[in-house]
């Protein structure tokens, strides 16, 4: 994440949303700041190279659906 300037919460959030079987994700929010962080996690662009690196490192399966693919 650090190498690509991507926060772990952003990567985790977008990874879940990328799977075609996922139709909804419930993210907790106790404060307005949490809501803002959740929105940022969904909308922050992640470079394709980030997902490529995760796959080539074996951190996620090579066939895993990823955002933008």
PDB file with one MODEL, atoms N, CA, C and O in Angstrom:
MODEL        1
ATOM      1  N   UNK A   1       0.825  -1.200   0.000  1.00  0.00           N
ATOM      2  CA  UNK A   1       0.000   0.000   0.000  1.00  0.00           C
ATOM      3  C   UNK A   1       0.868   1.262   0.000  1.00  0.00           C
ATOM      4  O   UNK A   1       0.623   2.204  -0.753  1.00  0.00           O
ATOM      5  N   UNK A   2       1.873   1.254   0.853  1.00  0.00           N
ATOM      6  CA  UNK A   2       2.733   2.440   0.968  1.00  0.00           C
ATOM      7  C   UNK A   2       3.431   2.761  -0.348  1.00  0.00           C
ATOM      8  O   UNK A   2       3.518   3.925  -0.742  1.00  0.00           O
ATOM      9  N   UNK A   3       3.924   1.739  -1.023  1.00  0.00           N
ATOM     10  CA  UNK A   3       4.650   1.936  -2.288  1.00  0.00           C
ATOM     11  C   UNK A   3       3.791   2.654  -3.328  1.00  0.00           C
ATOM     12  O   UNK A   3       4.306   3.417  -4.146  1.00  0.00           O
ATOM     13  N   UNK A   4       2.484   2.407  -3.295  1.00  0.00           N
ATOM     14  CA  UNK A   4       1.577   2.997  -4.281  1.00  0.00           C
ATOM     15  C   UNK A   4       0.784   4.179  -3.727  1.00  0.00           C
ATOM     16  O   UNK A   4      -0.032   4.762  -4.441  1.00  0.00           O
ATOM     17  N   UNK A   5       1.010   4.538  -2.471  1.00  0.00           N
ATOM     18  CA  UNK A   5       0.284   5.664  -1.877  1.00  0.00           C
ATOM     19  C   UNK A   5      -1.185   5.375  -1.648  1.00  0.00           C
ATOM     20  O   UNK A   5      -2.030   6.265  -1.746  1.00  0.00           O
ATOM     21  N   UNK A   6      -1.484   4.107  -1.336  1.00  0.00           N
ATOM     22  CA  UNK A   6      -2.866   3.679  -1.126  1.00  0.00           C
ATOM     23  C   UNK A   6      -3.026   3.275   0.329  1.00  0.00           C
ATOM     24  O   UNK A   6      -2.216   2.507   0.849  1.00  0.00           O
ATOM     25  N   UNK A   7      -4.055   3.780   0.992  1.00  0.00           N
ATOM     26  CA  UNK A   7      -4.278   3.370   2.379  1.00  0.00           C
ATOM     27  C   UNK A   7      -4.890   1.967   2.403  1.00  0.00           C
ATOM     28  O   UNK A   7      -5.604   1.576   1.480  1.00  0.00           O
ATOM     29  N   UNK A   8      -4.603   1.226   3.460  1.00  0.00           N
ATOM     30  CA  UNK A   8      -5.150  -0.124   3.585  1.00  0.00           C
ATOM     31  C   UNK A   8      -6.676  -0.120   3.603  1.00  0.00           C
ATOM     32  O   UNK A   8      -7.285  -0.952   2.931  1.00  0.00           O
ATOM     33  N   UNK A   9      -7.327   0.796   4.356  1.00  0.00           N
ATOM     34  CA  UNK A   9      -8.798   0.823   4.318  1.00  0.00           C
ATOM     35  C   UNK A   9      -9.362   1.076   2.909  1.00  0.00           C
ATOM     36  O   UNK A   9     -10.385   0.502   2.536  1.00  0.00           O
ATOM     37  N   UNK A  10      -8.696   1.927   2.140  1.00  0.00           N
ATOM     38  CA  UNK A  10      -9.146   2.193   0.777  1.00  0.00           C
ATOM     39  C   UNK A  10      -9.032   0.940  -0.076  1.00  0.00           C
ATOM     40  O   UNK A  10      -9.967   0.590  -0.797  1.00  0.00           O
ATOM     41  N   UNK A  11      -7.896   0.264   0.002  1.00  0.00           N
ATOM     42  CA  UNK A  11      -7.697  -0.962  -0.776  1.00  0.00           C
ATOM     43  C   UNK A  11      -8.704  -2.035  -0.372  1.00  0.00           C
ATOM     44  O   UNK A  11      -9.299  -2.683  -1.234  1.00  0.00           O
ATOM     45  N   UNK A  12      -8.895  -2.222   0.910  1.00  0.00           N
ATOM     46  CA  UNK A  12      -9.822  -3.253   1.390  1.00  0.00           C
ATOM     47  C   UNK A  12     -11.249  -2.964   0.940  1.00  0.00           C
ATOM     48  O   UNK A  12     -11.963  -3.863   0.496  1.00  0.00           O
ATOM     49  N   UNK A  13     -11.653  -1.722   1.057  1.00  0.00           N
ATOM     50  CA  UNK A  13     -13.010  -1.341   0.669  1.00  0.00           C
ATOM     51  C   UNK A  13     -13.238  -1.572  -0.816  1.00  0.00           C
ATOM     52  O   UNK A  13     -14.238  -2.172  -1.208  1.00  0.00           O
ATOM     53  N   UNK A  14     -12.322  -1.102  -1.632  1.00  0.00           N
ATOM     54  CA  UNK A  14     -12.518  -1.229  -3.075  1.00  0.00           C
ATOM     55  C   UNK A  14     -12.381  -2.670  -3.550  1.00  0.00           C
ATOM     56  O   UNK A  14     -13.040  -3.062  -4.513  1.00  0.00           O
ATOM     57  N   UNK A  15     -11.542  -3.465  -2.897  1.00  0.00           N
ATOM     58  CA  UNK A  15     -11.401  -4.869  -3.265  1.00  0.00           C
ATOM     59  C   UNK A  15     -12.723  -5.605  -3.082  1.00  0.00           C
ATOM     60  O   UNK A  15     -13.124  -6.388  -3.944  1.00  0.00           O
ATOM     61  N   UNK A  16     -13.392  -5.360  -1.976  1.00  0.00           N
ATOM     62  CA  UNK A  16     -14.677  -6.012  -1.707  1.00  0.00           C
ATOM     63  C   UNK A  16     -15.712  -5.609  -2.760  1.00  0.00           C
ATOM     64  O   UNK A  16     -16.432  -6.463  -3.279  1.00  0.00           O
ATOM     65  N   UNK A  17     -15.788  -4.344  -3.071  1.00  0.00           N
ATOM     66  CA  UNK A  17     -16.771  -3.865  -4.037  1.00  0.00           C
ATOM     67  C   UNK A  17     -16.524  -4.391  -5.452  1.00  0.00           C
ATOM     68  O   UNK A  17     -17.450  -4.420  -6.262  1.00  0.00           O
ATOM     69  N   UNK A  18     -15.298  -4.806  -5.763  1.00  0.00           N
ATOM     70  CA  UNK A  18     -14.972  -5.238  -7.123  1.00  0.00           C
ATOM     71  C   UNK A  18     -15.537  -6.608  -7.472  1.00  0.00           C
ATOM     72  O   UNK A  18     -15.674  -6.928  -8.653  1.00  0.00           O
ATOM     73  N   UNK A  19     -15.862  -7.412  -6.489  1.00  0.00           N
ATOM     74  CA  UNK A  19     -16.353  -8.761  -6.784  1.00  0.00           C
ATOM     75  C   UNK A  19     -17.776  -8.688  -7.316  1.00  0.00           C
ATOM     76  O   UNK A  19     -18.624  -8.036  -6.706  1.00  0.00           O
ATOM     77  N   UNK A  20     -18.059  -9.341  -8.437  1.00  0.00           N
ATOM     78  CA  UNK A  20     -19.394  -9.243  -9.041  1.00  0.00           C
ATOM     79  C   UNK A  20     -20.517  -9.832  -8.181  1.00  0.00           C
ATOM     80  O   UNK A  20     -21.683  -9.493  -8.384  1.00  0.00           O
ATOM     81  N   UNK A  21     -20.191 -10.697  -7.236  1.00  0.00           N
ATOM     82  CA  UNK A  21     -21.229 -11.281  -6.373  1.00  0.00           C
ATOM     83  C   UNK A  21     -21.640 -10.340  -5.244  1.00  0.00           C
ATOM     84  O   UNK A  21     -22.658 -10.561  -4.589  1.00  0.00           O
ATOM     85  N   UNK A  22     -20.860  -9.303  -5.019  1.00  0.00           N
ATOM     86  CA  UNK A  22     -21.155  -8.362  -3.934  1.00  0.00           C
ATOM     87  C   UNK A  22     -22.131  -7.312  -4.453  1.00  0.00           C
ATOM     88  O   UNK A  22     -21.839  -6.589  -5.405  1.00  0.00           O
ATOM     89  N   UNK A  23     -23.286  -7.244  -3.817  1.00  0.00           N
ATOM     90  CA  UNK A  23     -24.280  -6.251  -4.230  1.00  0.00           C
ATOM     91  C   UNK A  23     -24.403  -5.107  -3.232  1.00  0.00           C
ATOM     92  O   UNK A  23     -24.950  -4.053  -3.558  1.00  0.00           O
ATOM     93  N   UNK A  24     -23.900  -5.309  -2.025  1.00  0.00           N
ATOM     94  CA  UNK A  24     -23.951  -4.250  -1.017  1.00  0.00           C
ATOM     95  C   UNK A  24     -22.888  -4.504   0.039  1.00  0.00           C
ATOM     96  O   UNK A  24     -22.560  -5.648   0.354  1.00  0.00           O
ATOM     97  N   UNK A  25     -22.365  -3.432   0.571  1.00  0.00           N
ATOM     98  CA  UNK A  25     -21.399  -3.493   1.666  1.00  0.00           C
ATOM     99  C   UNK A  25     -21.877  -2.516   2.729  1.00  0.00           C
ATOM    100  O   UNK A  25     -22.178  -1.361   2.429  1.00  0.00           O
ATOM    101  N   UNK A  26     -21.947  -2.975   3.953  1.00  0.00           N
ATOM    102  CA  UNK A  26     -22.353  -2.103   5.059  1.00  0.00           C
ATOM    103  C   UNK A  26     -21.101  -1.689   5.805  1.00  0.00           C
ATOM    104  O   UNK A  26     -20.419  -2.517   6.408  1.00  0.00           O
ATOM    105  N   UNK A  27     -20.810  -0.409   5.758  1.00  0.00           N
ATOM    106  CA  UNK A  27     -19.648   0.124   6.459  1.00  0.00           C
ATOM    107  C   UNK A  27     -20.140   0.895   7.670  1.00  0.00           C
ATOM    108  O   UNK A  27     -21.034   1.735   7.563  1.00  0.00           O
ATOM    109  N   UNK A  28     -19.562   0.610   8.805  1.00  0.00           N
ATOM    110  CA  UNK A  28     -19.956   1.300  10.026  1.00  0.00           C
ATOM    111  C   UNK A  28     -19.503   2.743  10.028  1.00  0.00           C
ATOM    112  O   UNK A  28     -18.496   3.099   9.416  1.00  0.00           O
ATOM    113  N   UNK A  29     -20.259   3.563  10.723  1.00  0.00           N
ATOM    114  CA  UNK A  29     -19.908   4.980  10.856  1.00  0.00           C
ATOM    115  C   UNK A  29     -20.565   5.528  12.118  1.00  0.00           C
ATOM    116  O   UNK A  29     -21.790   5.600  12.217  1.00  0.00           O
ATOM    117  N   UNK A  30     -19.746   5.904  13.061  1.00  0.00           N
ATOM    118  CA  UNK A  30     -20.273   6.473  14.304  1.00  0.00           C
ATOM    119  C   UNK A  30     -20.282   7.995  14.293  1.00  0.00           C
ATOM    120  O   UNK A  30     -21.021   8.628  15.048  1.00  0.00           O
ATOM    121  N   UNK A  31     -19.453   8.574  13.431  1.00  0.00           N
ATOM    122  CA  UNK A  31     -19.317  10.029  13.405  1.00  0.00           C
ATOM    123  C   UNK A  31     -19.348  10.521  11.961  1.00  0.00           C
ATOM    124  O   UNK A  31     -19.189   9.731  11.030  1.00  0.00           O
ATOM    125  N   UNK A  32     -19.552  11.808  11.776  1.00  0.00           N
ATOM    126  CA  UNK A  32     -19.462  12.359  10.415  1.00  0.00           C
ATOM    127  C   UNK A  32     -18.084  12.120   9.784  1.00  0.00           C
ATOM    128  O   UNK A  32     -17.973  11.972   8.567  1.00  0.00           O
ATOM    129  N   UNK A  33     -17.053  12.085  10.604  1.00  0.00           N
ATOM    130  CA  UNK A  33     -15.704  11.823  10.094  1.00  0.00           C
ATOM    131  C   UNK A  33     -15.595  10.406   9.528  1.00  0.00           C
ATOM    132  O   UNK A  33     -14.913  10.184   8.527  1.00  0.00           O
ATOM    133  N   UNK A  34     -16.267   9.452  10.171  1.00  0.00           N
ATOM    134  CA  UNK A  34     -16.280   8.084   9.660  1.00  0.00           C
ATOM    135  C   UNK A  34     -16.988   8.029   8.303  1.00  0.00           C
ATOM    136  O   UNK A  34     -16.537   7.333   7.393  1.00  0.00           O
ATOM    137  N   UNK A  35     -18.075   8.748   8.173  1.00  0.00           N
ATOM    138  CA  UNK A  35     -18.800   8.789   6.899  1.00  0.00           C
ATOM    139  C   UNK A  35     -17.895   9.355   5.811  1.00  0.00           C
ATOM    140  O   UNK A  35     -17.826   8.809   4.710  1.00  0.00           O
ATOM    141  N   UNK A  36     -17.208  10.441   6.116  1.00  0.00           N
ATOM    142  CA  UNK A  36     -16.293  11.050   5.143  1.00  0.00           C
ATOM    143  C   UNK A  36     -15.173  10.086   4.767  1.00  0.00           C
ATOM    144  O   UNK A  36     -14.796  10.001   3.598  1.00  0.00           O
ATOM    145  N   UNK A  37     -14.637   9.358   5.748  1.00  0.00           N
ATOM    146  CA  UNK A  37     -13.574   8.386   5.468  1.00  0.00           C
ATOM    147  C   UNK A  37     -14.095   7.251   4.590  1.00  0.00           C
ATOM    148  O   UNK A  37     -13.388   6.792   3.693  1.00  0.00           O
ATOM    149  N   UNK A  38     -15.319   6.793   4.836  1.00  0.00           N
ATOM    150  CA  UNK A  38     -15.910   5.730   4.015  1.00  0.00           C
ATOM    151  C   UNK A  38     -16.102   6.194   2.577  1.00  0.00           C
ATOM    152  O   UNK A  38     -15.830   5.445   1.639  1.00  0.00           O
ATOM    153  N   UNK A  39     -16.562   7.409   2.404  1.00  0.00           N
ATOM    154  CA  UNK A  39     -16.747   7.960   1.056  1.00  0.00           C
ATOM    155  C   UNK A  39     -15.403   8.069   0.346  1.00  0.00           C
ATOM    156  O   UNK A  39     -15.290   7.741  -0.835  1.00  0.00           O
ATOM    157  N   UNK A  40     -14.393   8.526   1.063  1.00  0.00           N
ATOM    158  CA  UNK A  40     -13.057   8.643   0.472  1.00  0.00           C
ATOM    159  C   UNK A  40     -12.513   7.275   0.087  1.00  0.00           C
ATOM    160  O   UNK A  40     -11.870   7.133  -0.953  1.00  0.00           O
ATOM    161  N   UNK A  41     -12.766   6.271   0.917  1.00  0.00           N
ATOM    162  CA  UNK A  41     -12.270   4.925   0.639  1.00  0.00           C
ATOM    163  C   UNK A  41     -12.884   4.347  -0.632  1.00  0.00           C
ATOM    164  O   UNK A  41     -12.243   3.568  -1.338  1.00  0.00           O
ATOM    165  N   UNK A  42     -14.103   4.723  -0.914  1.00  0.00           N
ATOM    166  CA  UNK A  42     -14.784   4.222  -2.106  1.00  0.00           C
ATOM    167  C   UNK A  42     -14.352   4.990  -3.357  1.00  0.00           C
ATOM    168  O   UNK A  42     -14.266   4.413  -4.441  1.00  0.00           O
ATOM    169  N   UNK A  43     -14.086   6.266  -3.212  1.00  0.00           N
ATOM    170  CA  UNK A  43     -13.895   7.116  -4.389  1.00  0.00           C
ATOM    171  C   UNK A  43     -12.443   7.465  -4.718  1.00  0.00           C
ATOM    172  O   UNK A  43     -12.187   8.050  -5.770  1.00  0.00           O
ATOM    173  N   UNK A  44     -11.504   7.130  -3.867  1.00  0.00           N
ATOM    174  CA  UNK A  44     -10.100   7.437  -4.137  1.00  0.00           C
ATOM    175  C   UNK A  44      -9.578   6.517  -5.234  1.00  0.00           C
ATOM    176  O   UNK A  44      -9.701   5.297  -5.125  1.00  0.00           O
ATOM    177  N   UNK A  45      -8.995   7.084  -6.291  1.00  0.00           N
ATOM    178  CA  UNK A  45      -8.459   6.237  -7.359  1.00  0.00           C
ATOM    179  C   UNK A  45      -7.278   5.387  -6.865  1.00  0.00           C
ATOM    180  O   UNK A  45      -6.435   5.857  -6.101  1.00  0.00           O
ATOM    181  N   UNK A  46      -7.239   4.141  -7.312  1.00  0.00           N
ATOM    182  CA  UNK A  46      -6.129   3.241  -6.998  1.00  0.00           C
ATOM    183  C   UNK A  46      -5.494   2.842  -8.332  1.00  0.00           C
ATOM    184  O   UNK A  46      -6.194   2.396  -9.241  1.00  0.00           O
ATOM    185  N   UNK A  47      -4.172   3.000  -8.455  1.00  0.00           N
ATOM    186  CA  UNK A  47      -3.537   2.645  -9.723  1.00  0.00           C
ATOM    187  C   UNK A  47      -3.620   1.141 -10.008  1.00  0.00           C
ATOM    188  O   UNK A  47      -3.545   0.325  -9.090  1.00  0.00           O
ATOM    189  N   UNK A  48      -3.774   0.789 -11.273  1.00  0.00           N
ATOM    190  CA  UNK A  48      -3.848  -0.618 -11.671  1.00  0.00           C
ATOM    191  C   UNK A  48      -2.590  -1.373 -11.247  1.00  0.00           C
ATOM    192  O   UNK A  48      -2.652  -2.566 -10.951  1.00  0.00           O
ATOM    193  N   UNK A  49      -1.455  -0.685 -11.216  1.00  0.00           N
ATOM    194  CA  UNK A  49      -0.196  -1.327 -10.820  1.00  0.00           C
ATOM    195  C   UNK A  49      -0.260  -1.852  -9.389  1.00  0.00           C
ATOM    196  O   UNK A  49       0.408  -2.832  -9.059  1.00  0.00           O
ATOM    197  N   UNK A  50      -1.054  -1.211  -8.541  1.00  0.00           N
ATOM    198  CA  UNK A  50      -1.221  -1.677  -7.163  1.00  0.00           C
ATOM    199  C   UNK A  50      -1.803  -3.079  -7.154  1.00  0.00           C
ATOM    200  O   UNK A  50      -1.278  -3.964  -6.479  1.00  0.00           O
ATOM    201  N   UNK A  51      -2.888  -3.292  -7.902  1.00  0.00           N
ATOM    202  CA  UNK A  51      -3.540  -4.594  -7.960  1.00  0.00           C
ATOM    203  C   UNK A  51      -2.625  -5.616  -8.633  1.00  0.00           C
ATOM    204  O   UNK A  51      -2.577  -6.773  -8.215  1.00  0.00           O
ATOM    205  N   UNK A  52      -1.906  -5.201  -9.664  1.00  0.00           N
ATOM    206  CA  UNK A  52      -0.960  -6.089 -10.336  1.00  0.00           C
ATOM    207  C   UNK A  52       0.114  -6.568  -9.368  1.00  0.00           C
ATOM    208  O   UNK A  52       0.474  -7.746  -9.366  1.00  0.00           O
ATOM    209  N   UNK A  53       0.627  -5.654  -8.545  1.00  0.00           N
ATOM    210  CA  UNK A  53       1.650  -6.016  -7.557  1.00  0.00           C
ATOM    211  C   UNK A  53       1.111  -6.993  -6.523  1.00  0.00           C
ATOM    212  O   UNK A  53       1.806  -7.932  -6.133  1.00  0.00           O
ATOM    213  N   UNK A  54      -0.127  -6.778  -6.075  1.00  0.00           N
ATOM    214  CA  UNK A  54      -0.716  -7.704  -5.103  1.00  0.00           C
ATOM    215  C   UNK A  54      -0.843  -9.101  -5.703  1.00  0.00           C
ATOM    216  O   UNK A  54      -0.573 -10.100  -5.037  1.00  0.00           O
ATOM    217  N   UNK A  55      -1.254  -9.157  -6.955  1.00  0.00           N
ATOM    218  CA  UNK A  55      -1.401 -10.459  -7.622  1.00  0.00           C
ATOM    219  C   UNK A  55      -0.047 -11.125  -7.843  1.00  0.00           C
ATOM    220  O   UNK A  55       0.112 -12.311  -7.557  1.00  0.00           O
ATOM    221  N   UNK A  56       0.923 -10.379  -8.346  1.00  0.00           N
ATOM    222  CA  UNK A  56       2.232 -10.975  -8.636  1.00  0.00           C
ATOM    223  C   UNK A  56       2.965 -11.385  -7.358  1.00  0.00           C
ATOM    224  O   UNK A  56       3.831 -12.259  -7.395  1.00  0.00           O
ATOM    225  N   UNK A  57       2.627 -10.763  -6.236  1.00  0.00           N
ATOM    226  CA  UNK A  57       3.222 -11.124  -4.945  1.00  0.00           C
ATOM    227  C   UNK A  57       2.488 -12.273  -4.272  1.00  0.00           C
ATOM    228  O   UNK A  57       2.936 -12.778  -3.243  1.00  0.00           O
ATOM    229  N   UNK A  58       1.368 -12.689  -4.840  1.00  0.00           N
ATOM    230  CA  UNK A  58       0.578 -13.758  -4.268  1.00  0.00           C
ATOM    231  C   UNK A  58      -0.263 -13.332  -3.086  1.00  0.00           C
ATOM    232  O   UNK A  58      -0.748 -14.177  -2.333  1.00  0.00           O
ATOM    233  N   UNK A  59      -0.445 -12.027  -2.911  1.00  0.00           N
ATOM    234  CA  UNK A  59      -1.240 -11.529  -1.788  1.00  0.00           C
ATOM    235  C   UNK A  59      -2.740 -11.623  -2.049  1.00  0.00           C
ATOM    236  O   UNK A  59      -3.539 -11.695  -1.115  1.00  0.00           O
ATOM    237  N   UNK A  60      -3.113 -11.622  -3.323  1.00  0.00           N
ATOM    238  CA  UNK A  60      -4.492 -11.908  -3.720  1.00  0.00           C
ATOM    239  C   UNK A  60      -4.396 -12.865  -4.908  1.00  0.00           C
ATOM    240  O   UNK A  60      -3.397 -12.856  -5.626  1.00  0.00           O
ATOM    241  N   UNK A  61      -5.423 -13.688  -5.120  1.00  0.00           N
ATOM    242  CA  UNK A  61      -5.377 -14.645  -6.233  1.00  0.00           C
ATOM    243  C   UNK A  61      -5.259 -13.936  -7.591  1.00  0.00           C
ATOM    244  O   UNK A  61      -5.812 -12.855  -7.791  1.00  0.00           O
ATOM    245  N   UNK A  62      -4.542 -14.555  -8.496  1.00  0.00           N
ATOM    246  CA  UNK A  62      -4.339 -13.972  -9.827  1.00  0.00           C
ATOM    247  C   UNK A  62      -5.658 -13.737 -10.546  1.00  0.00           C
ATOM    248  O   UNK A  62      -5.757 -12.817 -11.358  1.00  0.00           O
ATOM    249  N   UNK A  63      -6.670 -14.547 -10.267  1.00  0.00           N
ATOM    250  CA  UNK A  63      -7.966 -14.405 -10.938  1.00  0.00           C
ATOM    251  C   UNK A  63      -8.949 -13.523 -10.173  1.00  0.00           C
ATOM    252  O   UNK A  63     -10.100 -13.376 -10.586  1.00  0.00           O
ATOM    253  N   UNK A  64      -8.508 -12.937  -9.065  1.00  0.00           N
ATOM    254  CA  UNK A  64      -9.424 -12.111  -8.261  1.00  0.00           C
ATOM    255  C   UNK A  64      -9.881 -10.894  -9.052  1.00  0.00           C
ATOM    256  O   UNK A  64      -9.064 -10.227  -9.687  1.00  0.00           O
ATOM    257  N   UNK A  65     -11.176 -10.596  -9.022  1.00  0.00           N
ATOM    258  CA  UNK A  65     -11.643  -9.368  -9.662  1.00  0.00           C
ATOM    259  C   UNK A  65     -11.144  -8.159  -8.876  1.00  0.00           C
ATOM    260  O   UNK A  65     -11.167  -8.143  -7.646  1.00  0.00           O
ATOM    261  N   UNK A  66     -10.698  -7.159  -9.607  1.00  0.00           N
ATOM    262  CA  UNK A  66     -10.192  -5.945  -8.961  1.00  0.00           C
ATOM    263  C   UNK A  66     -10.842  -4.738  -9.622  1.00  0.00           C
ATOM    264  O   UNK A  66     -11.304  -4.827 -10.759  1.00  0.00           O
ATOM    265  N   UNK A  67     -10.880  -3.616  -8.922  1.00  0.00           N
ATOM    266  CA  UNK A  67     -11.473  -2.415  -9.505  1.00  0.00           C
ATOM    267  C   UNK A  67     -10.798  -2.024 -10.810  1.00  0.00           C
ATOM    268  O   UNK A  67      -9.577  -2.109 -10.943  1.00  0.00           O
ATOM    269  N   UNK A  68     -11.589  -1.604 -11.745  1.00  0.00           N
ATOM    270  CA  UNK A  68     -11.074  -1.132 -13.027  1.00  0.00           C
ATOM    271  C   UNK A  68     -10.747  -2.226 -14.014  1.00  0.00           C
ATOM    272  O   UNK A  68     -10.354  -1.938 -15.145  1.00  0.00           O
ATOM    273  N   UNK A  69     -10.901  -3.478 -13.613  1.00  0.00           N
ATOM    274  CA  UNK A  69     -10.558  -4.563 -14.545  1.00  0.00           C
ATOM    275  C   UNK A  69     -11.782  -5.022 -15.309  1.00  0.00           C
ATOM    276  O   UNK A  69     -11.690  -5.927 -16.139  1.00  0.00           O
TER     277      UNK A  69
ENDMDL
END
